[in-house]
Structures are given as structure tokens and as C-alpha cells.
Amino acid sequence: MSKDGSDVELMAREVQRRIQKIGRDAGPASIADDLPAVACDLVETDDAFHLTADLPGFEAENIRVAVEPRRITITARPKPTEIAQTDRHAVMVERTAGQLMRTVDLPFAVDERSVETRYVSGVLSVRLAKAAT
């Protein structure tokens, strides 16, 4: 350990980073195992939840939204990359080639029949009307 305490500070930052990661993974929004995450925002109004998800590069027909009373799941499949369709050999591939999925647990039930979706410029917007109580 160094005299100035920098090792302790470094360790404390690492512990804090890991705690934050656990909180993100186990919080109200959960990510399906082994699939890349979809970045989402969830906003509540008096009568609805509004979810916004970043899905750049996807075709609208390859995005699925499944709604249950207290949960929404977004699944997206990209088009096959050009590399997979040719005789070229990839040296580096960082773009997503597999399915993306995100499940968000909602604090209140929603009306599964009153879901409005919109996909513009790589951003999915979903309005989920709250269920009548």
C-alpha cells in the first residue's frame, strides 16, 4: 500500500463501480442473460409510461415489443452483415451480429391493448397506458 493512500482510493472506486453494476443489473430494469443491453429511459405520467429505447441500425420489421401487465420486453435482430454474405474474411467485427433484448419491469400494471409504438431514426418510442384500477 502506498503512503498517500492512493491504493485505498483505487480500491474504493473499484468497489463502488462493482456495486453500481450490481445495482444496474438487479434493479427494476433487468437485462436478459448473455444478450447485449438496449439503452432505455422510462418516464411516468399520470396516465401512462413512456419508454424510449436506442436501437440504431435496425429495421422496424426486425423489432418486437411484447407487453405483459407489469413488464415490457424489446427484442431486435439486426440484418446479417455484409461480411457474412461474401467471401471476405473479417479481421475485426464490433457491430452487433446477434439479437438484442431488454426487459423492463413496470411499477404498475399497464393496459396491454393500449400500446402505441413509433420507430424513427433508430429510436423506439413506446407509450403504455396504465391499467384502470
Backbone torsions as a table, in degrees:
resi	resn	phi	psi	omega
1	MET	NA	139.7	-179.6
2	SER	-79.5	157.8	-178.4
3	LYS	-68.8	-29.0	-176.0
4	ASP	-85.7	-0.5	177.0
5	GLY	82.2	8.1	-177.1
6	SER	-64.0	-31.7	177.2
7	ASP	-64.5	-40.3	179.1
8	VAL	-66.3	-42.9	178.0
9	GLU	-61.8	-43.2	178.8
10	LEU	-62.0	-43.9	179.2
11	MET	-65.1	-41.2	179.8
12	ALA	-62.8	-41.0	177.5
13	ARG	-63.8	-39.3	179.1
14	GLU	-65.9	-42.2	177.7
15	VAL	-62.6	-44.3	178.7
16	GLN	-61.1	-42.7	178.2
17	ARG	-59.9	-43.4	179.9
18	ARG	-68.0	-38.2	177.3
19	ILE	-63.8	-43.0	177.9
20	GLN	-62.2	-39.5	178.3
21	LYS	-63.2	-44.1	178.0
22	ILE	-60.8	-43.5	179.2
23	GLY	-61.5	-40.8	177.9
24	ARG	-65.7	-43.2	-176.5
25	ASP	-70.1	-31.1	-174.8
26	ALA	-107.1	4.1	-177.3
27	GLY	-73.7	-169.7	-177.6
28	PRO	-60.4	-27.4	175.7
29	ALA	-101.4	120.9	-178.0
30	SER	-113.2	149.4	-178.6
31	ILE	-106.1	134.4	178.2
32	ALA	-60.4	143.7	-178.7
33	ASP	-58.8	137.7	171.5
34	ASP	62.7	16.8	176.1
35	LEU	-119.6	142.9	176.9
36	PRO	-59.2	148.1	-177.3
37	ALA	-79.9	153.1	172.0
38	VAL	-107.2	122.7	179.5
39	ALA	-70.3	127.5	-176.3
40	CYS	-134.3	153.2	167.1
41	ASP	-123.0	141.5	176.9
42	LEU	-126.9	122.9	-178.9
43	VAL	-121.2	138.2	179.2
44	GLU	-108.0	135.2	170.5
45	THR	-117.0	-178.2	-178.4
46	ASP	-59.3	-35.9	-173.1
47	ASP	-116.4	-0.3	-174.8
48	ALA	-160.3	167.6	168.1
49	PHE	-110.2	143.5	178.5
50	HIS	-122.8	114.4	-179.5
51	LEU	-107.0	133.9	176.6
52	THR	-122.9	129.2	-177.2
53	ALA	-129.8	134.5	176.4
54	ASP	-83.9	118.3	178.8
55	LEU	-136.1	58.5	-177.4
56	PRO	-67.3	142.0	175.4
57	GLY	86.6	3.0	179.8
58	PHE	-99.4	150.7	172.3
59	GLU	-87.3	141.9	-177.5
60	ALA	-55.3	-36.9	-177.9
61	GLU	-70.4	-11.3	178.5
62	ASN	-100.8	12.7	179.0
63	ILE	-112.9	131.6	178.8
64	ARG	-121.1	139.4	176.3
65	VAL	-123.3	119.7	177.9
66	ALA	-114.1	129.9	-176.5
67	VAL	-120.9	130.9	171.4
68	GLU	-115.4	171.2	-176.6
69	PRO	-52.7	-37.6	-178.5
70	ARG	-128.2	28.3	-177.1
71	ARG	-156.7	145.1	173.2
72	ILE	-129.3	136.9	177.6
73	THR	-124.3	128.6	177.5
74	ILE	-110.8	129.5	177.4
75	THR	-126.8	135.8	179.3
76	ALA	-138.2	136.0	176.9
77	ARG	-118.5	124.7	178.5
78	PRO	-75.8	161.1	171.9
79	LYS	-67.0	150.0	174.8
80	PRO	-58.1	141.2	179.4
81	THR	-71.2	156.6	178.7
82	GLU	-61.6	-29.6	-179.2
83	ILE	-61.1	-41.5	-178.4
84	ALA	-69.5	-18.2	-176.0
85	GLN	-100.5	6.3	-177.3
86	THR	-131.1	180.0	177.4
87	ASP	-92.4	9.4	177.5
88	ARG	-73.9	157.0	179.4
89	HIS	-113.9	126.9	-178.1
90	ALA	-72.1	134.6	173.9
91	VAL	-95.6	-35.4	178.0
92	MET	-149.3	133.7	177.6
93	VAL	-132.8	113.4	178.8
94	GLU	-114.0	-17.3	179.8
95	ARG	-73.2	146.1	-177.7
96	THR	-63.5	130.1	178.9
97	ALA	-112.9	-11.4	-177.5
98	GLY	-110.6	-175.6	-178.4
99	GLN	-73.2	143.6	171.6
100	LEU	-107.8	146.9	178.5
101	MET	-148.9	143.4	174.7
102	ARG	-144.2	130.5	175.3
103	THR	-116.3	130.1	179.6
104	VAL	-121.0	123.7	174.9
105	ASP	-83.1	132.9	-177.0
106	LEU	-98.6	145.0	-178.3
107	PRO	-72.2	-20.2	178.6
108	PHE	-135.2	157.4	178.3
109	ALA	-68.5	147.6	176.8
110	VAL	-119.0	160.4	177.0
111	ASP	-83.6	108.8	-175.9
112	GLU	-62.7	-19.2	-179.3
113	ARG	-89.8	-10.3	-177.3
114	SER	-113.9	58.6	-179.9
115	VAL	-110.1	128.3	177.6
116	GLU	-116.7	130.2	179.4
117	THR	-124.1	152.0	177.1
118	ARG	-149.9	136.9	179.4
119	TYR	-129.1	111.5	-177.1
120	VAL	-136.9	128.6	174.8
121	SER	51.9	41.2	176.0
122	GLY	82.5	8.2	-179.8
123	VAL	-121.0	123.1	176.8
124	LEU	-94.0	127.6	176.1
125	SER	-116.1	130.6	-178.8
126	VAL	-129.6	128.6	173.5
127	ARG	-107.2	125.4	-178.1
128	LEU	-119.0	106.0	179.4
129	ALA	-67.3	136.6	176.9
130	LYS	-67.5	144.9	178.8
131	ALA	-71.7	146.4	175.8
132	ALA	-65.6	139.2	179.8
133	THR	-106.4	NA	NA
